[in-house]
Amino acid sequence: MQKPYLLKIREVQSVTGPNMCLASCKFLTLKLLGFVDPTKTLYDFLRSPWARKHSRLPLSSYWGANMSVYNDDFNKIALPAAINDASAGVKAPGINHIGFTKGFTFNGHKEAADMMLIQRTPLVVGVSIHGGRARDHFVVIFKDPSGRNWVVDPWPGSADNAVVELDGEMTFTKPTKVHLTADAQATEIPCGTPFFGYFM
């Protein structure tokens, strides 16, 4: 996978969807998995006939707001529509019905995240961008078919720092610092309270 392609399919908060880094990361992860059309954006979903029919629902919040409040409804309502309902406008062409065991889920286990990365599971990773150890942003980290590790930042800004190749031997058990679009100094991966989100 090459950087120009990743820049092309990258989700940018406030540009291709609402100003929610988590929402942008979840939608990009579905593109990387091949479940939504890589030429579509989260706004395509949020402005689709399906979304208009369900306008009473807080669909933006389902994608990117407080997960303890919205994650169940995201998994039960928004996710199945995005990947299976043509009227949602983002379903990947030629893909049959997709079912998940749980949908979007997460944990804080660094060793398990290392194993998922090796197995090429795209991860939504909590990071620190303000020099501390607290989680204040999300990025997508994944290993491509050639074994290269990439981080994609949904924060608007320079394309130079929006997609960065990481060390092929990186591990989440040791902090990695990298300059991305969102950081004031250097983004720390993972943050002090690890968060690894994924679809299963």
Backbone bond lengths (Angstrom), bond angles and torsions (degrees), N, CA, C in turn:
res aa  C-N    CA-C-N  psi(-1)  N-CA   C-N-CA  omega(-1)  CA-C   N-CA-C  phi
1 M - - - 1.455 - - 1.526 108.04 -
2 Q 1.304 116.80 141.14 1.459 120.89 -175.18 1.525 111.05 -113.21
3 K 1.331 115.34 153.56 1.463 121.13 -178.60 1.531 112.63 -57.49
4 P 1.342 121.29 -42.83 1.470 119.35 179.57 1.531 113.15 -57.81
5 Y 1.325 116.99 -38.35 1.457 119.86 178.23 1.530 110.99 -66.63
6 L 1.323 116.42 -42.90 1.457 120.13 179.58 1.523 111.37 -64.43
7 L 1.318 117.23 -37.24 1.465 120.28 175.80 1.526 110.70 -64.74
8 K 1.323 115.70 -35.43 1.463 120.22 -178.86 1.526 111.82 -68.56
9 I 1.324 118.53 -38.92 1.460 121.30 -177.23 1.525 112.61 -94.32
10 R 1.308 117.44 -5.66 1.468 121.85 -177.83 1.525 111.36 -57.93
11 E 1.311 115.52 139.51 1.459 122.15 172.77 1.527 108.12 -91.98
12 V 1.333 116.69 133.80 1.464 121.61 -177.50 1.524 108.23 -120.49
13 Q 1.307 116.47 118.45 1.462 119.59 -178.92 1.524 110.30 -62.41
14 S 1.313 115.35 139.76 1.478 124.91 -175.68 1.523 113.32 75.20
15 V 1.330 118.22 -3.38 1.466 121.90 -179.06 1.523 110.32 -118.56
16 T 1.314 117.07 -56.76 1.461 121.03 179.97 1.528 112.23 -99.62
17 G 1.312 116.05 -2.86 1.452 122.57 179.20 1.516 109.17 -169.00
18 P 1.328 117.45 -174.64 1.468 119.85 -179.10 1.524 111.94 -64.70
19 N 1.319 116.04 168.51 1.460 121.54 -177.02 1.529 110.37 -79.12
20 M 1.330 114.26 67.30 1.465 121.89 -178.23 1.521 108.17 -140.31
21 C 1.324 116.03 110.11 1.468 118.95 -177.87 1.522 111.71 -63.05
22 L 1.329 117.41 -36.87 1.460 119.93 179.48 1.524 110.97 -62.05
23 A 1.333 116.81 -43.20 1.464 120.78 179.44 1.526 110.74 -60.81
24 S 1.324 116.66 -46.26 1.474 120.67 179.62 1.520 110.82 -60.94
25 C 1.328 116.85 -41.09 1.466 120.33 -178.57 1.525 112.02 -67.79
26 K 1.327 116.89 -41.67 1.465 119.26 179.39 1.526 110.84 -63.44
27 F 1.326 116.66 -41.54 1.464 118.85 -178.57 1.533 110.99 -68.32
28 L 1.340 117.63 -41.43 1.467 120.29 176.86 1.524 110.62 -61.91
29 T 1.317 117.00 -40.03 1.462 120.03 179.25 1.524 111.05 -59.78
30 L 1.329 117.19 -40.20 1.471 120.46 176.98 1.528 111.22 -64.75
31 K 1.330 117.80 -33.25 1.475 120.35 174.27 1.526 110.04 -65.43
32 L 1.332 116.82 -46.41 1.464 120.69 -178.13 1.527 111.60 -63.02
33 L 1.325 116.42 -31.07 1.461 120.70 177.27 1.528 112.62 -77.91
34 G 1.333 116.90 -12.48 1.460 121.13 179.78 1.522 113.67 85.91
35 F 1.335 117.81 13.47 1.463 120.93 -175.73 1.522 113.65 -92.23
36 V 1.326 117.89 -21.68 1.458 120.73 172.50 1.528 108.34 -123.82
37 D 1.318 115.50 155.57 1.460 123.03 -177.81 1.526 109.50 -63.32
38 P 1.329 119.09 122.10 1.468 120.64 -178.13 1.523 114.07 -65.38
39 T 1.334 118.20 -14.93 1.464 120.39 177.99 1.530 111.93 -85.95
40 K 1.326 117.67 -6.24 1.461 122.16 -177.92 1.526 110.48 -96.62
41 T 1.333 115.32 163.27 1.457 121.25 178.31 1.524 109.83 -123.37
42 L 1.315 115.50 169.50 1.459 119.15 177.57 1.524 110.84 -62.97
43 Y 1.341 117.54 -34.14 1.458 119.29 176.19 1.530 111.71 -62.41
44 D 1.334 117.82 -32.31 1.464 119.47 175.80 1.525 110.01 -59.46
45 F 1.322 116.51 -41.13 1.466 120.14 177.05 1.522 110.64 -66.45
46 L 1.333 117.28 -48.15 1.466 121.53 -174.14 1.526 112.98 -69.26
47 R 1.335 117.20 -16.21 1.464 121.49 179.02 1.529 112.25 -111.66
48 S 1.307 116.81 12.09 1.464 122.22 -175.31 1.527 111.28 -77.79
49 P 1.342 116.89 165.49 1.471 119.62 173.19 1.529 112.66 -55.73
50 W 1.338 116.31 -38.56 1.459 119.25 178.33 1.526 110.56 -61.18
51 A 1.340 117.31 -45.32 1.468 120.94 -179.27 1.527 111.25 -65.07
52 R 1.338 117.59 -39.02 1.466 119.77 177.93 1.528 110.61 -63.19
53 K 1.311 116.11 -37.28 1.471 120.61 178.09 1.530 111.37 -66.75
54 H 1.337 116.58 -26.16 1.465 122.04 -178.82 1.532 111.10 -112.40
55 S 1.317 116.83 33.58 1.467 121.50 -173.45 1.532 113.57 -64.96
56 R 1.323 117.40 -16.98 1.469 119.99 178.17 1.531 111.34 -73.21
57 L 1.329 116.92 -15.33 1.461 121.18 -177.39 1.535 110.69 -88.94
58 P 1.324 117.79 147.20 1.473 121.32 177.18 1.543 110.72 -80.84
59 L 1.326 116.17 68.60 1.464 120.37 -170.83 1.528 113.28 -61.97
60 S 1.332 118.03 -38.43 1.474 119.13 177.37 1.523 110.18 -60.77
61 S 1.326 116.31 -41.85 1.469 120.14 179.27 1.523 111.33 -64.67
62 Y 1.338 116.90 -36.65 1.458 119.24 176.64 1.526 111.09 -54.43
63 W 1.327 116.33 -40.01 1.461 120.90 -175.59 1.523 112.72 -78.03
64 G 1.343 117.44 -36.35 1.458 115.49 -167.98 1.502 118.54 -140.21
65 A 1.338 119.23 3.32 1.464 119.34 -179.41 1.536 109.59 -94.83
66 N 1.303 116.23 -168.40 1.454 124.77 -174.91 1.531 112.05 -45.62
67 M 1.330 116.21 114.72 1.462 119.67 -175.12 1.517 113.33 -68.92
68 S 1.328 117.91 -28.49 1.459 118.81 178.77 1.532 110.92 -66.84
69 V 1.326 116.44 -22.89 1.458 121.40 179.16 1.529 111.79 -94.37
70 Y 1.339 116.72 -41.51 1.465 120.44 -166.97 1.526 116.48 -110.56
71 N 1.331 118.83 -11.92 1.468 118.56 -171.47 1.527 113.13 -64.37
72 D 1.319 118.14 -37.67 1.471 119.77 179.29 1.527 111.01 -61.86
73 D 1.337 116.38 -44.88 1.465 119.36 179.50 1.522 111.31 -69.01
74 F 1.326 116.96 -33.94 1.466 119.04 173.93 1.526 109.69 -57.89
75 N 1.325 116.46 -49.44 1.468 120.83 -176.63 1.525 112.77 -68.18
76 K 1.323 117.46 -32.65 1.462 120.69 -176.97 1.529 113.33 -86.84
77 I 1.333 117.21 -27.43 1.467 119.40 -171.50 1.532 112.93 -118.99
78 A 1.341 117.43 -59.18 1.466 120.29 -173.04 1.525 112.65 -73.11
79 L 1.317 117.11 -44.19 1.468 119.95 -177.64 1.532 112.54 -62.19
80 P 1.338 120.25 -50.11 1.468 119.10 178.63 1.526 112.62 -59.67
81 A 1.330 116.76 -35.87 1.470 119.19 178.75 1.520 110.57 -65.50
82 A 1.334 116.98 -46.04 1.468 120.73 -176.62 1.521 112.25 -60.59
83 I 1.320 116.92 -40.17 1.463 119.32 -172.88 1.522 114.33 -94.64
84 N 1.352 116.69 -14.83 1.467 118.47 -174.21 1.521 116.11 -126.57
85 D 1.319 118.88 -19.67 1.460 121.16 -173.35 1.530 109.91 -102.73
86 A 1.308 116.87 115.86 1.471 120.60 -178.27 1.521 112.01 -60.57
87 S 1.337 117.85 -29.74 1.467 120.19 -179.11 1.521 112.62 -70.99
88 A 1.350 117.37 -11.16 1.468 120.98 174.78 1.525 111.57 -79.91
89 G 1.310 116.93 -11.16 1.458 121.91 169.27 1.516 118.42 77.98
90 V 1.344 118.75 4.75 1.463 118.85 -176.63 1.526 113.53 -130.63
91 K 1.298 117.19 0.78 1.467 121.16 -178.54 1.523 110.72 -57.82
92 A 1.309 116.75 135.52 1.465 120.71 178.63 1.523 109.74 -64.58
93 P 1.336 117.00 134.01 1.470 119.10 179.61 1.520 111.53 -66.13
94 G 1.330 115.28 141.99 1.459 120.30 175.25 1.512 115.38 76.71
95 I 1.338 117.61 6.83 1.463 120.58 -179.95 1.528 109.15 -99.86
96 N 1.320 116.26 129.67 1.456 120.33 177.29 1.521 110.83 -74.79
97 H 1.312 116.65 -178.31 1.465 121.52 -178.88 1.528 110.31 -56.75
98 I 1.336 115.44 134.48 1.457 122.02 -179.70 1.521 108.54 -115.28
99 G 1.312 116.13 133.68 1.460 121.15 175.04 1.514 109.90 -125.16
100 F 1.330 116.95 139.62 1.460 122.10 176.51 1.519 109.16 -107.23
101 T 1.320 116.77 150.60 1.461 121.51 174.08 1.517 110.31 -66.30
102 K 1.341 116.02 -46.94 1.464 121.42 -178.60 1.519 112.89 -123.98
103 G 1.317 117.93 -30.04 1.456 120.77 -172.24 1.510 109.62 96.55
104 F 1.342 117.02 -140.58 1.467 119.79 178.23 1.516 108.70 -82.22
105 T 1.321 115.54 124.61 1.459 121.46 179.97 1.520 108.30 -137.88
106 F 1.308 117.05 175.34 1.465 119.06 -175.22 1.526 110.28 -158.04
107 N 1.329 114.66 159.50 1.460 120.99 173.55 1.528 108.57 -151.96
108 G 1.312 116.27 178.61 1.458 121.18 -179.63 1.511 113.12 -119.08
109 H 1.329 117.07 22.95 1.461 121.36 -175.58 1.532 111.42 -92.03
110 K 1.318 116.48 109.45 1.466 121.42 -175.52 1.522 112.39 -63.63
111 E 1.326 117.03 -41.74 1.465 119.82 -178.63 1.533 110.82 -66.08
112 A 1.328 116.48 -39.70 1.467 119.93 177.48 1.523 110.29 -65.24
113 A 1.332 116.72 -38.31 1.468 120.25 177.85 1.524 110.81 -65.23
114 D 1.318 117.42 -38.51 1.470 120.33 175.82 1.522 110.64 -58.88
115 M 1.333 116.44 -43.67 1.470 120.86 -179.17 1.524 110.35 -65.83
116 M 1.337 117.01 -41.43 1.464 119.48 178.65 1.519 110.87 -64.02
117 L 1.330 117.10 -39.01 1.463 120.11 178.33 1.533 110.25 -62.79
118 I 1.318 116.92 -44.89 1.469 121.08 177.49 1.524 110.61 -58.92
119 Q 1.346 116.47 -36.37 1.466 121.59 179.97 1.529 112.71 -83.03
120 R 1.323 116.05 7.90 1.475 124.11 176.28 1.528 113.38 66.88
121 T 1.329 116.37 34.80 1.461 121.14 172.09 1.523 108.15 -86.45
122 P 1.324 119.41 118.11 1.472 119.64 176.49 1.531 109.94 -65.20
123 L 1.318 116.46 135.76 1.457 122.07 -175.14 1.523 111.44 -119.07
124 V 1.320 116.30 137.16 1.457 122.84 168.34 1.523 104.96 -90.94
125 V 1.328 116.57 116.01 1.464 121.04 -170.62 1.524 110.36 -116.00
126 G 1.337 115.28 131.32 1.455 120.62 174.31 1.516 109.79 -76.44
127 V 1.329 115.97 133.50 1.460 121.01 -177.60 1.529 109.74 -133.10
128 S 1.325 114.18 165.91 1.462 121.31 175.74 1.522 108.35 -110.24
129 I 1.343 116.52 128.49 1.472 119.95 -177.48 1.522 113.40 -116.55
130 H 1.330 117.70 -2.49 1.456 119.09 -175.53 1.523 113.06 -113.84
131 G 1.300 116.08 26.80 1.452 119.91 174.85 1.517 114.47 83.58
132 G 1.328 118.28 -10.84 1.455 121.22 177.34 1.508 110.52 -96.34
133 R 1.326 114.93 -163.12 1.463 119.33 -178.53 1.526 111.84 -109.69
134 A 1.341 116.96 -2.90 1.462 120.19 -177.33 1.518 111.00 -74.75
135 R 1.344 116.12 150.95 1.463 120.67 175.89 1.514 108.72 -78.14
136 D 1.336 116.29 119.50 1.463 119.54 178.33 1.527 112.53 -135.38
137 H 1.327 116.70 13.73 1.461 119.84 179.48 1.529 108.32 -165.51
138 F 1.342 115.64 162.25 1.464 121.46 175.22 1.521 109.87 -126.90
139 V 1.328 115.83 144.89 1.460 123.43 174.50 1.529 107.65 -134.25
140 V 1.326 116.18 169.53 1.465 121.22 174.71 1.527 108.18 -108.70
141 I 1.321 116.00 131.94 1.465 122.08 176.82 1.523 107.48 -125.95
142 F 1.334 115.65 133.30 1.465 119.08 -179.84 1.520 110.10 -155.33
143 K 1.327 114.76 161.49 1.467 122.34 175.41 1.519 107.32 -105.51
144 D 1.330 117.29 127.17 1.464 120.14 -178.78 1.531 110.60 -83.17
145 P 1.336 118.48 172.45 1.473 120.60 -176.17 1.529 114.52 -58.88
146 S 1.337 117.35 -22.91 1.465 119.28 178.66 1.523 112.61 -89.11
147 G 1.337 117.00 1.97 1.456 120.67 176.86 1.519 114.74 91.82
148 R 1.329 117.83 8.05 1.463 120.88 179.35 1.528 110.11 -88.07
149 N 1.335 116.23 135.83 1.460 121.94 178.31 1.524 110.22 -92.31
150 W 1.341 115.65 134.36 1.460 121.25 -178.33 1.521 110.06 -128.52
151 V 1.325 115.57 149.02 1.458 121.74 168.78 1.527 106.88 -122.60
152 V 1.335 115.80 134.35 1.462 122.13 -179.97 1.527 107.54 -121.38
153 D 1.328 115.75 123.65 1.462 122.53 -178.19 1.528 109.20 -101.56
154 P 1.346 118.56 127.21 1.463 120.06 -179.54 1.532 113.95 -82.19
155 W 1.322 118.00 -4.93 1.462 120.92 -177.67 1.528 109.86 -67.85
156 P 1.340 118.35 134.31 1.471 119.44 177.89 1.525 111.05 -60.94
157 G 1.314 115.94 143.90 1.461 119.23 178.72 1.508 111.97 155.48
158 S 1.308 114.97 -165.54 1.455 123.13 -175.33 1.526 112.25 -56.79
159 A 1.318 115.54 132.80 1.465 120.18 177.12 1.524 111.19 -63.30
160 D 1.329 117.37 -25.40 1.466 120.49 179.76 1.522 111.99 -58.04
161 N 1.337 116.21 -36.47 1.456 120.74 -175.25 1.524 113.50 -107.78
162 A 1.321 117.57 3.56 1.458 120.94 -177.37 1.527 112.27 -80.14
163 V 1.316 116.96 -31.24 1.466 123.20 178.22 1.520 107.17 -131.79
164 V 1.331 116.20 120.47 1.460 120.59 -175.20 1.527 108.89 -131.72
165 E 1.328 115.73 134.91 1.462 119.48 174.59 1.522 109.12 -80.93
166 L 1.326 115.72 133.27 1.457 122.36 179.21 1.516 110.03 -99.79
167 D 1.304 115.84 164.96 1.462 121.71 176.63 1.525 109.15 -56.66
168 G 1.316 116.43 133.95 1.460 121.20 -179.45 1.515 113.29 -63.74
169 E 1.333 117.15 -20.09 1.466 121.92 -179.28 1.522 112.30 -103.51
170 M 1.326 117.23 13.09 1.470 119.40 -177.30 1.515 111.34 -58.79
171 T 1.320 115.48 151.81 1.455 121.95 175.68 1.519 108.34 -137.11
172 F 1.320 116.26 144.55 1.459 120.57 178.12 1.525 111.84 -74.64
173 T 1.326 117.57 -9.60 1.459 120.15 179.31 1.519 111.78 -77.67
174 K 1.321 117.70 -12.02 1.469 122.30 175.90 1.527 108.13 -124.79
175 P 1.344 117.83 128.65 1.465 119.52 -179.23 1.529 111.98 -59.60
176 T 1.319 114.96 137.70 1.465 122.53 175.90 1.517 107.49 -118.33
177 K 1.322 116.65 134.54 1.460 120.10 176.31 1.520 108.73 -111.88
178 V 1.330 115.06 133.56 1.461 120.30 -178.71 1.523 108.45 -145.37
179 H 1.324 116.47 145.13 1.466 120.34 179.21 1.523 108.76 -85.81
180 L 1.356 115.62 119.00 1.456 122.29 178.30 1.523 109.16 -123.28
181 T 1.320 117.29 -179.01 1.469 119.66 -175.82 1.524 112.76 -67.79
182 A 1.324 118.16 -29.46 1.469 120.25 -172.27 1.517 114.44 -85.73
183 D 1.322 118.08 -16.18 1.460 117.64 -167.25 1.524 114.30 -85.69
184 A 1.328 113.19 147.94 1.453 119.86 173.06 1.522 109.57 -81.61
185 Q 1.326 116.80 -33.10 1.462 121.79 179.07 1.524 108.80 -124.48
186 A 1.313 116.28 -85.45 1.460 120.68 175.88 1.519 108.42 -144.46
187 T 1.303 115.98 134.64 1.462 121.24 -179.38 1.524 109.13 -71.43
188 E 1.334 116.53 131.15 1.455 120.86 177.86 1.523 109.74 -100.61
189 I 1.337 115.02 124.93 1.461 122.95 -178.08 1.531 108.67 -119.03
190 P 1.350 119.48 126.48 1.463 125.52 -14.41 1.517 109.44 -79.12
191 C 1.325 117.51 179.55 1.460 120.84 178.44 1.530 109.26 -79.19
192 G 1.318 116.31 177.13 1.464 121.06 -176.04 1.512 113.88 -62.65
193 T 1.330 117.45 -31.37 1.461 122.18 172.50 1.523 106.90 -109.12
194 P 1.338 117.76 92.11 1.468 120.92 -169.93 1.526 113.06 -58.47
195 F 1.318 115.10 141.55 1.461 123.22 176.26 1.516 107.42 -137.82
196 F 1.335 115.97 123.18 1.454 121.78 176.25 1.531 108.00 -129.22
197 G 1.324 116.08 112.01 1.445 121.38 179.77 1.516 111.14 -103.59
198 Y 1.317 116.62 147.62 1.465 120.57 -176.50 1.525 108.61 -161.81
199 F 1.326 115.45 166.00 1.463 121.53 177.62 1.518 109.08 -102.74
200 M 1.321 115.47 135.12 1.471 119.19 177.81 1.539 110.43 -148.42
